[in-house]
Amino acid sequence: MEALGDPTRRAIFELLAVGPVAVGDLARQLPVSRPAVSQHLKVLKEAGLVVDRAAGPVASISSIRPA
């Protein structure tokens, strides 16, 4: 799967495999900015691997899409 071909997206996917994580928390665990994490999540969402849910007016929590 091409979406997991990028090392940063793979790392994000592995972090989400443990459980849902907010974008800001993902950014703190990775050597990339919050906007970069959001872009990587967009690719994973478009590939159908990740879903979002609202966690307030400006935050969202991402998790692996259930099979």
Backbone hydrogen bonds, N-H to C=O, Kabsch-Sander energy under -0.5 kcal/mol:
donor,donor_aa,acceptor,acceptor_aa,energy
4,L,1,M,-0.9
5,G,2,E,-1.9
10,R,6,D,-2.4
11,A,7,P,-2.2
12,I,8,T,-2.5
13,F,9,R,-2.6
14,E,10,R,-2.4
15,L,11,A,-2.2
16,L,12,I,-2.4
17,A,13,F,-1.3
18,V,14,E,-0.6
18,V,15,L,-0.9
19,G,15,L,-0.7
21,V,62,S,-2.3
23,V,60,S,-1.0
26,L,22,A,-2.2
27,A,23,V,-2.6
28,R,24,G,-1.7
29,Q,25,D,-1.0
29,Q,26,L,-0.8
30,L,26,L,-0.7
30,L,27,A,-0.7
32,V,30,L,-0.5
37,V,33,S,-2.2
38,S,34,R,-2.4
39,Q,35,P,-2.0
40,H,36,A,-2.3
41,L,37,V,-2.7
42,K,38,S,-2.0
43,V,39,Q,-1.7
44,L,40,H,-2.1
45,K,41,L,-2.8
46,E,42,K,-2.6
47,A,43,V,-1.5
48,G,45,K,-1.7
49,L,44,L,-2.6
50,V,44,L,-0.9
51,V,63,S,-2.7
53,R,61,I,-1.7
55,A,59,A,-2.4
61,I,53,R,-2.8
62,S,21,V,-2.6
63,S,51,V,-2.2
64,I,16,L,-0.6
65,R,49,L,-2.7
